[in-house]
Amino acid sequence: MTKIEFLQSLAKGWFGNSQQHSIQAQILKQRGFNKLGDMIMAESDEEWDGGKLYIQTGKVKDVSKQISANPKVELCAFKDGKWIRVAGELVNDDSKEVKEKMLEKMPSLKGMYSADDDNMQMLYFKDAVATFYSFTEAPEQINF
């Protein structure tokens, strides 16, 4: 599995297709495929304002309170002998539109959250770095 395929599979599982597009675009642009990256980013921008990388939680959860106190976070995932670490600062986005789009992309959340409730919390990464690791290759970083 290539790094791009690995990131795609993680991004699709974590963030849905529009976030996958955003990450793919950043990878392509960093590898010199600017026009293709711009085309993919345009598609992402249509689906998500700015092509930001979002996560979702509930404001009543301890993790929400921890992020509020210290918004610098890191996510990590491991698959098939490779792993990724995404580090950056999380910024709160209370817009109803973003909440609705997340609920459309992840319908399983509808049983717990509503775009109109005060509990659903959407956060996006600012000044983030994704680092790919494996046991057989040198680490590779992508800034977004």
N, C-alpha and C positions, 0 to 999 in steps of 0.2 A: 504494500500500500504506500503510495507517495505521500509526501507531507500535505499536499493540497487535498488529496482524498481523505486523509486522516482528519484534517481541520474541517472539511465539509461534513464528515459524519458526526463529529462532535458538535459543530455549529447547528446542524439540522436538529440534533437531539436536544440541544440546549435552548436555541433561540429561534428556530423556525427558518423557513426559506429566505425571507428578506434579510435576516441577519447573516445568513450564509452568503448571500450575494455581496453584502458589504465587505465581509472578510475576504472573499475570493477576489474582489476588486482590489483591495489593498495588497494582497499577495501578488497579483498580476502586475500592478503598477510598480511595486518594488523590484520586480524581476524584469522591468523594461517594457512590458506590454501595456503602455499607457492608454492607447485607444480602446483596447478591449476592456481594460479596467474601468475606463470612463463609461463605457456602454453598460457594463454590469452595475456600476454604481448608480447610473441613472435609473435603472430598473428598481434598485433598492430604495432610492430616494422617493420613487413614486409610492412605494409600499410603507416606508417608515420615514418620517421627517428627518432628513440628514443622514440616514443610514447608520444610526447609532446602535451600539451593542447594548441591549437591555437585559436586565434580570428582573424578576418579580418576586415579591414576598408580601407578607402581611405586616401592617404597622404594629399589631399587638404582639408580635413575636420578639423574642430577645435579640435575634439577629438584626432586626430593624433598629432597635435601640443602640446596639453596638456600632452599626454602620453610621448612625446619626452622630455618635460620639467620636468615631474615627472612620471617615469615609475611604481611607486607603485600604483596599482589599486585594485578595489574590484568590483566584479559582484554579483548581487543578483537576485534571482528568487523565486517566490512563486507559489505553486500549492497544491490544496486540503488541506489547513490548515497547510502545512509544507513549509519550505523555506530553501534555501541554500545560503551561502555567500562564494564566492571563492576570496581569497585575495592573492596577490603576486606581483612580479615584472615582467613586460612585457619586452621581448627582441625581437628586430626586426630580422626578417629572410627574406631576399630578394631573396632567392633561387627560381629559376623558377620552379623547381620540386615541391616544397611545394605549390606554387601558382596554378600550374596545378592540383594538387591533391585536393585542396580546391574547384576549379571550377568543378571538376568531382563530388565531394560530394554534392556541392550546385550549380546545373546548373542555378538556377535563378540569380546568380551573373554574368553570362556571358553577360548579357545585359548591365552591367555597368563597368565590369573590364575585363582585359586580362592579362594572365601571362607575356606578353611582355611589358605591359605599365609601366610607372614609377609611376602610382598612386596607384595601388593595394599594400596594405601593410599587411603583415602577421606578427603576434606577438605571441609569446608563453610565457606561464607562467614559471617562475623560482622561486624556493623556495616558493611554494604556499601551502595554507591551505584551505581546503573545510570544512566548518562547517555546520552541519545539525541542524535545529531547528524545534520545533513544540510546540504547546500549551500543549501537554500531556507528553512529554518525555524530559529528560535531553539532552543538546546539545552534539553532537558527532563530533570530528574533525578527518580529514584525511589529512596527509601531503603528498605532491607529488612534 
